[in-house]
Amino acid sequence: KSSVDGEAHAPTQQEFARRFPDHKPGVCEALAALDVDAINVDLIVDLVKWYVGCGGGVQGALDTMEDRNKPEGYGRDAKGSAVLVFLPGTQEIQAVQDALHRTRELGGSPEQRDWVMQLHGAL
């Protein structure tokens, strides 16, 4: 959020266009239309699945972004990797955990489900 006269507001399409001059107008329009106070559970699930599919490491994710023609299974050694998702409250944490458990990649077996954990102050 931006601050004008001390009040926070979501950036406008024009503000995004100034910040990201190399992007197409449709990108700036989509960014301006986002509800910055809403939690997009589907997006979080897709990003976690993608990251785990890259091998769960930063280098695997970077390599996947740079070269989408890598063979299937490239970078799948995710030993010692973790994904932390920071959310504002326990309801949001529960919603994301439930959504991750509904996926084949992270909820298909009891072992997979055990690796999707909640961490918050009430534990």
C-alpha positions in Angstrom: 0.0 0.0 0.0 1.0 3.6 -0.6 0.7 6.5 1.8 -0.8 9.8 0.7 -1.3 12.4 3.5 -0.7 9.7 6.0 -3.5 7.5 4.8 -2.7 4.1 3.2 -4.3 3.3 -0.1 -3.8 0.6 -2.8 -1.7 1.8 -5.7 -3.6 2.9 -8.8 -3.0 1.5 -12.3 -1.1 4.7 -13.1 1.2 4.2 -10.1 1.9 0.7 -11.2 2.6 1.9 -14.7 5.2 4.3 -13.3 6.8 1.6 -11.1 6.9 -1.0 -13.9 7.3 0.8 -17.2 8.3 -2.3 -19.1 5.1 -4.2 -18.3 2.1 -4.2 -20.5 -0.9 -2.0 -19.4 -3.0 -5.2 -18.7 -0.5 -6.2 -16.0 -0.8 -2.9 -14.3 -4.6 -3.0 -14.6 -4.6 -6.5 -13.0 -2.3 -5.4 -10.2 -4.5 -2.4 -9.4 -7.6 -4.6 -9.3 -6.2 -6.9 -6.7 -7.7 -6.7 -3.2 -4.5 -6.3 -1.2 -6.3 -7.2 2.0 -7.6 -10.5 0.7 -5.8 -13.8 1.1 -5.6 -15.7 -2.3 -5.5 -19.3 -1.0 -5.5 -20.7 -4.5 -2.5 -18.6 -5.5 -0.6 -19.7 -2.3 -1.4 -23.4 -3.0 -0.3 -23.0 -6.7 3.0 -21.3 -5.7 3.8 -23.9 -3.0 3.0 -26.8 -5.4 5.2 -25.2 -8.1 8.1 -24.6 -5.7 8.0 -28.1 -4.3 7.8 -29.4 -7.9 11.0 -27.5 -8.7 12.7 -29.5 -6.0 12.0 -27.2 -3.1 15.2 -25.3 -3.3 15.9 -21.8 -4.5 18.4 -22.9 -7.2 15.8 -25.4 -8.5 13.2 -22.7 -8.7 15.6 -20.3 -10.4 16.7 -23.0 -12.9 13.0 -23.8 -13.6 12.2 -20.2 -14.3 15.3 -19.8 -16.6 14.9 -23.0 -18.5 11.4 -24.5 -18.8 12.8 -27.2 -21.1 14.5 -29.2 -18.3 13.7 -32.9 -18.2 10.8 -34.1 -16.0 11.9 -34.5 -12.4 14.8 -32.1 -12.7 15.7 -30.6 -9.3 13.4 -32.9 -7.3 15.9 -33.5 -4.5 14.3 -31.4 -1.8 16.1 -32.7 1.2 16.5 -30.1 3.8 14.1 -27.6 2.1 11.2 -25.8 3.5 8.5 -23.4 2.5 7.3 -20.8 5.0 4.0 -18.9 4.3 3.3 -16.0 6.5 -0.4 -15.3 7.0 -2.2 -12.8 9.3 -4.3 -15.2 11.5 -5.1 -18.7 12.5 -8.2 -18.9 10.2 -6.1 -18.0 7.2 -3.4 -20.5 8.3 -6.1 -23.3 8.6 -7.6 -22.4 5.2 -4.3 -22.7 3.5 -3.4 -25.9 5.3 -6.7 -27.5 4.4 -6.3 -26.4 0.8 -2.7 -27.9 0.6 -4.0 -31.2 2.1 -6.6 -31.4 -0.7 -3.8 -31.5 -3.3 -2.3 -34.7 -4.7 1.2 -33.3 -4.2 0.9 -32.4 -0.5 -2.0 -34.3 0.8 -2.0 -37.6 -1.0 -0.7 -39.7 1.8 -0.4 -39.4 5.6 3.3 -38.8 5.3 2.8 -35.9 2.9 0.1 -34.4 5.2 2.4 -34.5 8.2 4.8 -32.1 6.4 2.2 -29.4 6.1 2.4 -27.8 9.6 0.9 -24.8 11.3 3.1 -22.5 13.3 1.5 -19.7 15.2 1.6 -18.1 18.6 -1.3 -20.1 20.1 0.5 -23.4 19.7 
